[in-house]
Every structure is written in structure tokens, then in C-alpha cells.
Amino acid sequence: MKILSKLRCITVDVTGTLMAYKGELGDYYCMAAKSVGLPCPDYKRVHEGFKLAYTEMAKKYPCFGYAAKMPNIVWWKTCVRNSFVQAGYEFDEETFEKIFKRIYASFGSAAPYTVFPDSQPFLRWLRQQGLKVGIVSNAEYRYKDVILPALGLNQGSEWDFGVFSGLEGVEKPDPRIYEIALERAGNIAPEEVLHIGDSMRKDYVPAKSVGMHALLLDRFKTSDAEEWRKSGAVVLPDLVAAQDWLSRDEQVPS
């Protein structure tokens, strides 16, 4: 009996699973600064500044400001401003506004992302097999409405429902985001659902904790993959391998 025949729904992570960032964060911050006639900021300093600023904002205003009812653009404006400040760059309000508009527009478009070539075919194949397909992502609302469609990953042709942390107010690794996914799928029993992601902590462990099956992708040959395998996880290199695995006559992993 094929693994696939025991499932009614598959949920999929986005970043690192369906797509990746193209280039470095500093590239886009640099282009934004150059567009207003400023010298290019130091990539490494900006990247480190961003990591600090993002971590601070995510801790203070989780889920992109959901609980605080902070508009998405305000959350990002604060984060971007703090990224530059942490990197040692301070701009007057007018200059910063121009820089921020460029950055916010870039990351709300297809420009900074690349979709893995196996993503769209895999999602379409799942739906052709009669499975429901859900997206579960720690992402803001623009992923659902703008970014995924701009990348050719559309609700209705590649996926049926989405659970995005910025719209739900809960984020991975909180198991509740997976419970929301089960509800969104039509209250399908967790043992009939498989989640595919690239993080043991955010994808595998919480999905399993609510009774779902899970597997991990190791697209970038991470050093952690061997430990994942030792812990009993199914770890595959890409979605082509995932399709082959789902088509096998085996037991679905418990």
C-alpha cells in the first residue's frame, strides 16, 4: 500500500522548502541606499544589524506585530531603521523614508526570492492525487496575497489553504499553528496529514507533537541532517525524492 494512499492532506513550509532567498540581504539594502545617492552600506555590518533588529522585533512584537495590532509596514519600518542603526548608519527622516520604501517594495515582490524548480510540479502533483495542500509558514500576510502568487505558487492551483503567522498571531514552533492547519484542512485527523519542512525545531517536532506525520528536507546539506536521521526522522534531499518516497509501498512514518 502506497504511503500516499494513507494521507488526505500535506502541509508544506515555505522558506528552505519551496523557495530560498536570492543573493544577500545586504544587496537589497545597498541598492536602496544607492537609489537615493548614498554610498553602499557595509554588507556584513548591515546583515549583522538586521539579525539583531529582527530578533528584537520578533521578541517584542511577535508575529509581525499581530497582538499589538501594529500594521505590517510599521513593524518592518521599525525593523529596517534599527537594522541600519545597529550597523552604524543613521539617516534623516526623508532619506530613510525613500530607502525604506525601496526595501519594503523589493521584499514584497518576487525579486529577492527563487523558487526551487521542483516546488510547483510537486504541489500540483499532490493536488492531482486528490490531496489537500496547505502552506504553514512564519511569514507576513504579503506571502499569501503577493509574494507566493508572484512566484507562481497560487492558491487554487498549487495550494488549497495557508496558515501564516502574521495573519494568525501564532508562529512555529508553537504546535497551535499546526492545529490551525488541521482545522483549515477541514478537521482532518492528524494521522492523515504529513508536514514537510526543513527545521527539526520548527517543523518536525511540533507537527509530530499534534499527531501529524513529518519529514524533513535537507536541500543545503546541513550538518544537522545526520542527527535528524539518528533521531528517526525521514530526511530527503528535495521534493523529487519526496514524491518518490510518497509513491512507495511502505508504512507511513509513525
Secondary structure, 3 states (H helix, E strand, C coil): CEHHHHCCEEEECCECCCEEECCCHHHHHHHHHHHCCCCCCCHHHHHHHHHHHHHHHHHHCHHHHCCCCCCHHHHHHHHHHHHHHHCCCCCCHHHHHHHHHHHHHHHCCCCCEEECCCHHHHHHHHHHCCCEEEEEECCCHHHHHHHHHHCCCCECCCECEEEEHHHHCCCCCCCHHHHHHHHHCCCCCHHHEEEEECCHHHHHHHHHHCCCEEEEECCCCCCCHHHHHHCCCCEECCHHHHHHHHCCECCCCC
